[in-house]
Amino acid sequence: MIEPHAPAPPGPPPSWGAPGGTGAPAPLPVRPGTGRFLVLAGVFVCAACGLVYELELVALASYLMGDSVTQASVVLSVMVFAMGLGSLAAKRLRRFAAAGFGALEAVLALVGGSSAMVLYAVFAWTGGWGGLWADGPRVLLVGFSLTIGVLIGAEVPLLMELIQRVRRQDPGGAVADLFAADYVGALVGGLAFPFVLLPFLGQLTGALLTGTVNAAVGAALVLGLFRRDLTRRARWLLLTANVLVLALLATATVLADDFERAARHAVYGQDVRVAVRTDVQEVVLTGDADGRPLDLFLDGRLRVSDSDERRYHEALVRPAMDGPHARVLILGGGDGLAAREVLRHPGVRRVDVVEPDAGLVRLARNDPGLSALNEHAYGDPRLHAGTADAFRRLRSTPSAAYDVVISDLPDPDITASTKLYSQEFYGLLRRVLAPDGRLAVHAGPVADRPRTFWTVDATLRAAGLPAVAYRVGTRDAHEGRDAAPAPDPGRAAAGLHAPAPRGWGFLLAARAAPALRLDPAAPGPRTLTPESLAGGARDAARTRVPGLPPSTLVHPRY
């Protein structure tokens, strides 16, 4: 522990001296003021790179493994713990501060820069959703967090030695200067990741470029400012190591696009037709060529399967349309498939689709395969699509504005969706519903996650919207909304992917408990009958979990 008012030692330790190892420290090639500025600039850049590595791991882990709260907690807690270990370990390197810092930055640049690519490769080629290697990405995530944390933690003691090497000052002042540069660098890195690196370079190239900057700055600082503190052999070793690291990172950057395409084919199969990164998520379309069915994946989760989507969308929409339905609001549903089912009903005058991803709406409007599947719903003059946050949109919507609301949102236990299954959110929906209006909610697979499903039911009831539950099954164990991507046949045969949910669960809610019926005036659905709807209600009722509390914004329970 540093004593703030302890007298400074009479001189630097012998290791700070010239290569001979004894005597006064070797003179710097610049004035002390310039040298101090260069060291603090190096601290700034290294701190920015370190935070980018942390955020990159959190973002990629959340995308690959879901549950962003858990992934962020694992990465950050492991890293903070590892930083403490790194600080302790660096005590042994203080005698060789310049050489130790240079070697440490080279290793950190290689590990941090390649971490996203390695994680993605393990996830894509070892079956990250199940089987023998199911925990491979998670173990690797902890390993990278621990390694990067140790390396970042070791930076501070070594940089403290180097800044004192430039100009001796009281420990308190040196610590203040060091941490000021560190914190400002962390701010810049934290802002650069979501606003510059991720949208313009993507996760893989962004991490590789960060590693390149990290290696270049670390090598320039040591070999430029402190080169006289190193032996000739140490200088050549450090230069060779950094050139090798930079060459590896540059090669990986050049090959990043080819790698990503190969990994995407490993995950989604060989018939990937569209793969775009919108402002919100990654959108992948497969199939719809040579008779292959179309599948839509959003951030790696299967959202639409051509072979089974009609069962889902008819079950979601048709029961809610039994009654007045002139004004309909669809939350989510940017693919246009729920709108397709709504527009089949006579008497519909206006359909508002509120979808946060404008890129998905453009794809559903313009892609030949997806627009054919939604029967060109976006070309209907009654449909009006808007890009907005659902909470904000509902707050500005007049009371009793809609006869029907369709909640076509991802499962409630996906962290980004949790607030849209809260009591507060359903309170807003109750306000915008007409007195005899109805709300249909996709609430996840009731057979696989009954507690989550019935928590949605309890939350609706707490908001004054009693509901009736029902479910429909999928045709195939590997087909399901919000399931892991369907594997290609070879990987499925190897048993490397877990089965998807066995069906979908829905809740039909209103101010008074609604009747579960189909609109007799509408064209008959292809997959749903009054008998199958009643059977789905009985199946769902058998899974009921009583006594569950509602979920709120400040106390989410999914």
Secondary structure, 3 states (H helix, E strand, C coil): CCCCCCCCCCCCCHHHECCCCCCCECCCCCCHHHHHHHHHHHHHHHHHHHHHHHHHHHHHHHHHHCCHHHHHHHHHHHHHHHHHHHHHHHHHHHHHHHHHHHHHHHHHHHHHHHHHHHHHHHHHHCCCCCCCCCCHHHHHHHHHHHHHHHHHHHHHHHHHHHHHHHCCCCHHHHHHHHHHHHHHHHHHHHHHHHHHHHHHHHHHHHHHHHHHHHHHHHHHHHHHHCHHHCCHHHHHHHHHHHHHHHHHHHHHHHCHHHHHHHHHHHHHCCCEEEEEECCCCEEEEECCCCCCCCEEEECCEEEEECCCHHHHHHHHHHHHHCCCCCEEEEEECCCCHHHHHHHCCCCCCEEEEECCCHHHHHHHHHCHHHHHHCCCHHHCCCEEEECCCHHHHHHCCCCCCEEEEEEECCCCCCHHHHHHHCHHHHHHHHHHEEEEEEEEEECCCCCCCHHHHHHHHHHHHHCCCCEEEEEEECCCCCCCCCECCCCCHHHHHCCCCCCCCCEEEEEEEECCCCCCCCCCCCCCCCCCCHHHHHHHHHHHHCCCCCCCCCCCCCCCCC
